[in-house]
Amino acid sequence: MAWLCAEFKKAARVPTNRLSQLACEMTVIRMHDAWARFCRDLIVLSAAGNTITVGGTSLAPSRPDIHNSASVIPILLTVKRWRYEPKWATASIALDAARSLSIQNLPNVSAALGAANSPAEPLRHIRNYYAHRRRETSTLALGTGYFTTNNLPDVIHLNSYTSGGLTVIESWVKVFDAVACASIQ
């Protein structure tokens, strides 16, 4: 995600330029996608087993019918009676999938992905506005508290500085990195 942060900061230097605005919006969309892919891979690889956590725990397949990572999603869809893969970037949904698969490292994954300071939900709301441009997505994005106006969510606010001296985007990347590190222990 660090490269996405760098691309955002580069594009945000000229926020009034429409091309820069679009590049910043695409960065937010890509950041959400990257987080969703990380959560999916974390849970699928944990369920498939034959992997070792950073803490040294060797994970076995979480179910006897899981033979490799390719078999995890079909089994999950069958167990949950879902037609589609879950929304992996939403912690409660990803953790529901992890519980249904009975992954061995669920306590660590649950504690990390469920962290109260995770920017995943605000990022999702802001991403949804940039991707869909609807009144309801605008309302949810404005409700994240990252925007100072009641107008449309403008990317310039995501390049503003937080109390920690980092921009909003930089602070998100820092938290995502910490959550990711905690989840693979």
C-alpha positions as CSV (number, residue, x, y, z in Angstrom):
1,M,0.0,0.0,0.0
2,A,3.0,2.3,0.4
3,W,3.2,2.8,-3.4
4,L,-0.5,3.7,-3.5
5,C,0.1,6.3,-0.8
6,A,3.0,7.7,-2.8
7,E,0.9,7.9,-5.9
8,F,-1.9,9.7,-4.0
9,K,0.5,12.2,-2.6
10,K,2.0,12.8,-6.0
11,A,-1.4,13.4,-7.6
12,A,-2.7,15.4,-4.7
13,R,-0.1,18.1,-5.3
14,V,-2.4,19.6,-7.9
15,P,-5.8,18.9,-6.5
16,T,-7.7,21.3,-8.7
17,N,-6.5,19.4,-11.8
18,R,-9.3,17.0,-12.8
19,L,-6.7,14.3,-13.8
20,S,-5.1,14.6,-10.4
21,Q,-8.5,14.3,-8.7
22,L,-9.2,11.2,-10.7
23,A,-5.8,9.7,-9.8
24,C,-6.4,10.3,-6.1
25,E,-9.9,8.8,-6.3
26,M,-8.5,5.7,-8.1
27,T,-5.9,5.4,-5.4
28,V,-8.6,5.2,-2.8
29,I,-10.4,2.6,-4.9
30,R,-7.2,0.6,-5.3
31,M,-6.4,0.8,-1.6
32,H,-9.8,-0.7,-0.7
33,D,-9.2,-3.4,-3.2
34,A,-5.7,-4.2,-1.9
35,W,-7.1,-4.5,1.6
36,A,-9.9,-6.8,0.5
37,R,-7.4,-9.0,-1.4
38,F,-5.2,-9.1,1.7
39,C,-8.1,-10.2,3.9
40,R,-9.2,-12.9,1.4
41,D,-5.7,-14.3,1.0
42,L,-5.1,-14.3,4.8
43,I,-8.3,-16.4,5.4
44,V,-7.9,-18.6,2.4
45,L,-4.3,-19.4,3.1
46,S,-5.1,-19.9,6.8
47,A,-7.9,-22.4,5.9
48,A,-5.8,-24.2,3.3
49,G,-3.0,-24.8,5.9
50,N,0.5,-25.9,5.0
51,T,1.7,-22.5,6.0
52,I,3.6,-21.1,9.0
53,T,2.6,-17.9,10.8
54,V,5.2,-15.2,11.6
55,G,4.9,-16.4,15.2
56,G,6.0,-19.9,14.1
57,T,2.7,-21.7,14.3
58,S,2.3,-24.3,11.6
59,L,-1.2,-24.2,10.3
60,A,-2.9,-27.4,9.1
61,P,-5.9,-27.4,6.8
62,S,-8.9,-26.2,8.8
63,R,-11.2,-28.9,7.5
64,P,-10.6,-32.4,6.1
65,D,-12.2,-31.6,2.8
66,I,-9.8,-28.7,2.2
67,H,-6.9,-30.0,0.1
68,N,-5.4,-26.8,-1.2
69,S,-6.2,-23.1,-1.4
70,A,-8.3,-23.6,-4.6
71,S,-10.7,-25.7,-2.6
72,V,-11.4,-23.1,0.1
73,I,-13.8,-20.8,-1.6
74,P,-16.1,-23.5,-3.1
75,I,-16.3,-25.1,0.4
76,L,-17.0,-21.7,2.0
77,L,-19.8,-21.0,-0.5
78,T,-21.3,-24.4,0.2
79,V,-21.0,-24.1,4.0
80,K,-22.5,-20.6,4.1
81,R,-25.0,-21.2,1.2
82,W,-23.7,-18.1,-0.4
83,R,-23.9,-17.5,-4.2
84,Y,-20.9,-15.1,-4.2
85,E,-17.7,-14.5,-2.3
86,P,-18.1,-12.4,0.8
87,K,-17.1,-8.7,1.0
88,W,-13.6,-9.5,2.3
89,A,-12.8,-5.9,3.3
90,T,-15.6,-5.8,5.8
91,A,-14.2,-7.2,9.0
92,S,-17.4,-8.7,10.4
93,I,-18.1,-10.5,7.1
94,A,-14.5,-11.7,6.6
95,L,-14.4,-13.0,10.2
96,D,-17.7,-14.8,9.7
97,A,-16.1,-16.6,6.8
98,A,-13.0,-17.4,8.9
99,R,-15.2,-18.8,11.7
100,S,-17.2,-20.9,9.2
101,L,-13.9,-22.3,7.9
102,S,-12.6,-22.9,11.4
103,I,-9.2,-21.5,10.8
104,Q,-6.7,-22.3,13.5
105,N,-5.4,-18.8,13.9
106,L,-8.8,-17.3,14.3
107,P,-8.0,-15.5,17.6
108,N,-5.1,-13.5,16.0
109,V,-7.0,-12.9,12.8
110,S,-10.1,-11.8,14.7
111,A,-8.3,-9.5,17.1
112,A,-6.4,-7.9,14.2
113,L,-9.1,-7.5,11.6
114,G,-11.6,-6.4,14.3
115,A,-9.4,-3.7,15.6
116,A,-11.4,-0.6,16.5
117,N,-8.9,1.8,15.0
118,S,-9.0,0.1,11.5
119,P,-9.7,2.5,8.7
120,A,-11.4,-0.2,6.6
121,E,-15.0,1.0,7.1
122,P,-14.3,4.7,6.4
123,L,-12.2,3.7,3.4
124,R,-15.1,1.5,2.2
125,H,-17.6,4.4,2.4
126,I,-15.2,6.8,0.7
127,R,-14.4,4.3,-2.0
128,N,-18.1,3.6,-2.6
129,Y,-18.7,7.3,-3.2
130,Y,-15.8,7.6,-5.7
131,A,-16.9,4.4,-7.4
132,H,-20.6,5.0,-7.6
133,R,-21.4,8.7,-7.1
134,R,-24.8,8.4,-5.5
135,R,-26.4,10.6,-2.9
136,E,-26.4,7.8,-0.3
137,T,-22.8,7.0,-0.9
138,S,-22.0,10.7,-0.5
139,T,-23.8,10.8,2.8
140,L,-21.9,7.8,4.1
141,A,-18.6,9.2,2.9
142,L,-19.2,12.6,4.5
143,G,-20.3,10.8,7.7
144,T,-16.8,9.3,8.1
145,G,-15.6,12.6,9.6
146,Y,-12.7,13.0,7.2
147,F,-14.3,15.8,5.3
148,T,-14.7,19.3,6.7
149,T,-17.5,20.4,4.4
150,N,-21.0,19.1,3.8
151,N,-20.4,19.2,0.1
152,L,-19.0,16.4,-2.0
153,P,-16.2,14.3,-0.5
154,D,-13.1,16.0,-2.0
155,V,-9.8,14.1,-2.0
156,I,-7.9,17.2,-0.8
157,H,-9.1,16.4,2.7
158,L,-7.5,12.9,2.6
159,N,-4.2,14.7,2.0
160,S,-4.6,16.9,5.1
161,Y,-2.6,16.2,8.2
162,T,-3.8,14.3,11.2
163,S,-2.8,15.0,14.8
164,G,0.1,12.5,14.5
165,G,1.7,14.6,11.7
166,L,0.8,12.2,9.0
167,T,-1.7,12.7,6.2
168,V,-4.9,10.8,6.4
169,I,-3.8,8.5,3.6
170,E,-0.4,7.9,5.3
171,S,-2.1,7.2,8.7
172,W,-4.4,4.6,7.0
173,V,-1.4,2.8,5.4
174,K,0.3,2.8,8.8
175,V,-2.7,1.3,10.5
176,F,-3.3,-1.3,7.7
177,D,0.3,-2.3,8.0
178,A,0.0,-2.8,11.8
179,V,-3.3,-4.7,11.4
180,A,-1.8,-6.9,8.7
181,C,1.3,-7.7,10.9
182,A,-0.8,-8.5,13.9
183,S,-3.1,-10.8,11.8
184,I,-0.2,-13.0,10.6
185,Q,1.3,-13.6,14.0
